[in-house]
């Protein structure tokens, strides 16, 4: 048999990996988080299957309604939201659910109530489905506050208090990227096994990259620090190469590339979108948590994203995240602007 390739029989599935991490944490880990993540995995598998079949089974057209963000809902958005809500409720581990697609938070009935709150965007980037571009599910998980039965206040907390966060990206493969506060790991759905397998252990963002990811079509609305920073990487000082531009327009896909290759992703607030476009609870917080756990930085330009205390569930914020050195370079332009403003005040 020598010389023949043997299949690897020591496969590390997502469930096995999270269980082993919880085991290392000792007595405080009850396994409830593993069961909750299993519900999210089931959702991801279901959505992955339907994304593949979307055009065939007529799930692409608009559902004739707009969600609370004023975006026209695609049929697959609605389906993904229903799948996720039902799966999380049935897990018996959740108390509060917040979805991008629903105006109000869902408070879980007593019979199905658990100790976690999940905030999520069930299908981010769905306007790209028709074009076959990668889309994804983003989620963040809080533990309810001590003594709480589950209220809106349990999710109106800084992102730094999340216990887990991640996203699943649906494209040529389904990739689930997760942190439970012990680094970042990536898993790929093995369709034959029906399991997410550990394929990207301990993801670390390079300290500096050479890719920037901004929608420069909005440059006329950008504030001066952003345009000055972009100018500095497109027309660098002698001897340096300019950065490459890569912007997919699907947050999951753009952040996924940034995590793996480094560089900077930015969706700033500007003169048109005064608070920015990305939602704090279920887009900015999970992605900021992942970025920091992978050794990067996530900022609004003036403050750490994970320190923000949300006042409403659909609040928006400015987002810059990625390689430490790149984000610090951008922050310098904001700091200079602040000095200038304070100096002239």
HELIX and SHEET records of a PDB file:
HELIX    1   1 UNK A   14  UNK A   25  1                                  12    
HELIX    2   2 UNK A   32  UNK A   53  1                                  22    
HELIX    3   3 UNK A   75  UNK A   90  1                                  16    
HELIX    4   4 UNK A  110  UNK A  112  5                                   3    
HELIX    5   5 UNK A  126  UNK A  131  5                                   6    
HELIX    6   6 UNK A  152  UNK A  154  5                                   3    
HELIX    7   7 UNK A  159  UNK A  161  5                                   3    
HELIX    8   8 UNK A  216  UNK A  218  5                                   3    
HELIX    9   9 UNK A  224  UNK A  234  1                                  11    
HELIX   10  10 UNK A  251  UNK A  261  1                                  11    
HELIX   11  11 UNK A  280  UNK A  284  3                                   5    
HELIX   12  12 UNK A  285  UNK A  293  1                                   9    
HELIX   13  13 UNK A  305  UNK A  307  5                                   3    
HELIX   14  14 UNK A  324  UNK A  344  1                                  21    
SHEET    1   A 2 UNK A  62  UNK A  66  0                                        
SHEET    2   A 2 UNK A  72  UNK A  74 -1                                        
SHEET    1   B 8 UNK A 106  UNK A 107  0                                        
SHEET    2   B 8 UNK A  94  UNK A  99 -1                                        
SHEET    3   B 8 UNK A 113  UNK A 124  1                                        
SHEET    4   B 8 UNK A 135  UNK A 143 -1                                        
SHEET    5   B 8 UNK A 164  UNK A 170 -1                                        
SHEET    6   B 8 UNK A 174  UNK A 179 -1                                        
SHEET    7   B 8 UNK A 184  UNK A 190 -1                                        
SHEET    8   B 8 UNK A 195  UNK A 200 -1                                        
SHEET    1   C 5 UNK A 244  UNK A 245  0                                        
SHEET    2   C 5 UNK A 211  UNK A 213  1                                        
SHEET    3   C 5 UNK A 264  UNK A 267  1                                        
SHEET    4   C 5 UNK A 319  UNK A 322 -1                                        
SHEET    5   C 5 UNK A 297  UNK A 299 -1                                        
SHEET    1   D 2 UNK A 278  UNK A 279  0                                        
SHEET    2   D 2 UNK A 316  UNK A 317 -1                                        
END                                                                             
